[in-house]
């Protein structure tokens, strides 16, 4: 390396200053914001947007579990015509209640939804992400979408 290049490199490094700490991950940089809440059979479900991602908390019988979804926020529960969290029950899947959370909502609708699978003593995210049409939380979805989410 030439002497001129070495001087330029030293000058450039000095101008940059001391190394800075990396920014915290998105999930730590902002507090989770509650975006929806509903009473469900034997408990309650809360939906959060946390650093751009959706999270769900299900509480039942004094115990609760909180887990991330694989869709981006803002997010909200799909609702039926009465304004209650829309759900379908599937006995063929071991007494499974399926809820859907719409994500990436702009205005009133979003292009994706993911299922929340609730059994007695257990709640988890469905691995299925529904895409292909807009999901409007206030309008609900067809039962077939719930079946797809509940039968991966």
N, C-alpha and C positions, 0 to 999 in steps of 0.2 A: 504494500500500500504506500502511495506517495505521501510525503510530508503534508502536502496541501489537503489531501483527503482525510488524513488523520486529524488535522486541525478542524476541518469542517465537521467531522464526526463528533469530536469532543464538544464543539460549540453547539451542535444540534442536541446532544444529550443533555448538556447543561440547561438549554432553553426549555427542555421538556420538564425539568424539575424532578422532584422525588417521585418514585412510583406511588400510585394511589391504590387504596383498597378497592377491590372489585365491588361492584354494586350488589346489593343483596338480591337473591332470587325473587322473582315476581311475587311469589306467594308470601314472602316476608315483607315486601316493600309497602304493601297496603293492607289495612285491616279488612277482614272479610266483611262484605256488606250483605245483609239479609235482603233477598229480593222476592221471596215468596214464603208463605207459611200456610199450612192446612191441618185441620184435624183429620186423622185417619182412624181406621178401626183399631181400638185399643191404644191409641197414642197420638203422635203428631209428627209432621214432617216439615222441615225447614230447608229452603234452598238458598244458597249463598253464591255470590260472585266474589271470587278471591283472586286478585291479581290477574283478572281476565279469564279465569277458569271457573267452572261450576263445581260446587260441592253440595252434598246432601247430608242432612242429619236426620236420623229417624230415632224417635224416642218412644219406648213402649214399656209399660210395666216397671217404670223407675230406671230402666237401663237405656242406654243410647249408643249409637254408632254413627260416626261421621266419616265420609269417604268422598274422594274426588270422582268426577265424571270425566269422560274423554271429550267433552264438548266445551267450547268457549262461551263465556257470558257476554252480555247479560242473559239470564236464564229464568224460567218460570214453569211452574206445574201446569200441565194441561187441565182444563176445567170442563165440567159438564154444563148442561143448560141451566142448572141451579146455582152455578158458581162454585161448586164443591170440587175438590180434587177428583179428576176422572180416574177410575180404576176398573180393572176387570179381574175376576177371580178364576183361577184354573186349577181344578181339583186334580187333573191329570198330571200336573207338575208338582205334586206334593203340597197342596193347599197354598198355592202361590197367588199373591196379589201383585199386579203389575201396574205401576204408575209411569207416566212419561213426563220428561222435563224437556221443554223446548229451549234451544240455545241460539246464540248469536242473534238475539232479537234486536231488530231495528224497527222503531215504530211499534207496531203491535204483533209482528210475526217474525219467525226465524227460519232458516233453511235446514236446521238439523234438530233431532230429538234423540234422547237416550232413555232407556228404561231403567226404572228402579224396581228391583225385585224384593218383595217383602214376604217372609214366611214367619211363623211364630218363632221368636228368638233370633231372627237373622234378617239382615238387610244388606243388599249389595247392588252394584251397578251391573246392568246387562252389558255383555260385550257387543251387542248390536247397536249400531248408530243408524238411525233412519235419515235418509237424504232423498232429494229428488222433488220435493214439493215444499211449499211454505207451511209451517206449523204455527197456528195462531192460538195461543193458550186459552183465550176466551171462547174459542169455537170448538174445542175438543178435537178428537180424531176418531177415525173408524176403529172398531174392535179388532179388525185384522192387524192394525199396526201394533196393538198391545199383544196380540198373539205372537207376532213375529219377534218382538222384544223379549217375550217370556219363554220362547222355545228356540234358543240359539242353537 
